[in-house]
Amino acid sequence: MTYTGELLEAVSDEGENTLVERVYEIHVEAFDWNCPQHVTPRFTVDEIRTILAPFEERLQALEAENARLRTQLAAKG
C-alpha cells in the first residue's frame, strides 16, 4: 500500500465528505500474549510449596543416597 493511494482509501469512509489528514502504519514484529501484568496467578506461593514438598523430600533423599554411594565407591578405591 502507498500512503497516497490504497491506504488512504482503506481508512476513508465511503459517502463521507471528509479529508483524511494523517495515517499511521504500524508493523508489529513480536507480540507477547502471556504478559504477566494480565495473567492471573492460579496458585499462591504456599500452595505451590505444599504441592512440591514431596518432590523436594524425594530429591533430598536421592542426593543423600548418591553421596553415600559415592563415599562407598571412593573407599573401595
N, C-alpha and C positions, 0 to 999 in steps of 0.2 A: 504494500500500500504506500501511496505517497501522501504527504500531508496536504497537498493541494487538490488531490483527487478523491480516491476511493475512501480514505479515512474520514475526510470531511463529510462525504455523503453518508457514511455509516453512522455518524453521530448526529446528523441533522434530522429534524422531524419533518416528514412529508406534510405538506399542507400548511406549515407554519411559515410565516414571512419574517424569519429571524436570521441573523448572521452569527455563525459560529466564530467566536473570537480566538479561542485557544483550544488546543488539543494536546494532551499528554499521552504518550505511548510508553508503557512500562513493560520491560522484558524481565520476567521472573526466571532466575537461574536455579533457584532452590526454594523449597518450602518445607517447613517442619510442622507436621500435624501433631506431634507429641510435645508441644510447648508446655513445659512444666507449670507455667502460670495457669493453664486451663485444664490440667489433669487433676482430678480429684483423687487423693490417696484412698486406697481401699482398706488398708490395714494401718494400725498405729505401730510405732516402734516396739512397744511392749508385746503386741500380738505377734509380730514377726520374731521377736526374741523367743517367745513361747513355742512357736512353730519350729524354729531352728534348733532349739535346745537339745533334742535327741540326736540330731546330726552332729552338733558340736561335741556332745559327750562321746559319740562313736569315734569321731575324729581324734579326740584326745586319747581314747583307749588304743586306737591303731598306732598313733605316734609313740605311745609308751611301749607297745609291743615291738615296734620297729627298733626303738632304742635298746630294748632288752636283747633282741635278736642280734643286733649289730655288736653289742658288747660280747655276747657269746661267740660270735664268729671271730672277733678280734682276739679273744682269749685262746681260741683254737689255733690261731696263727696263720 
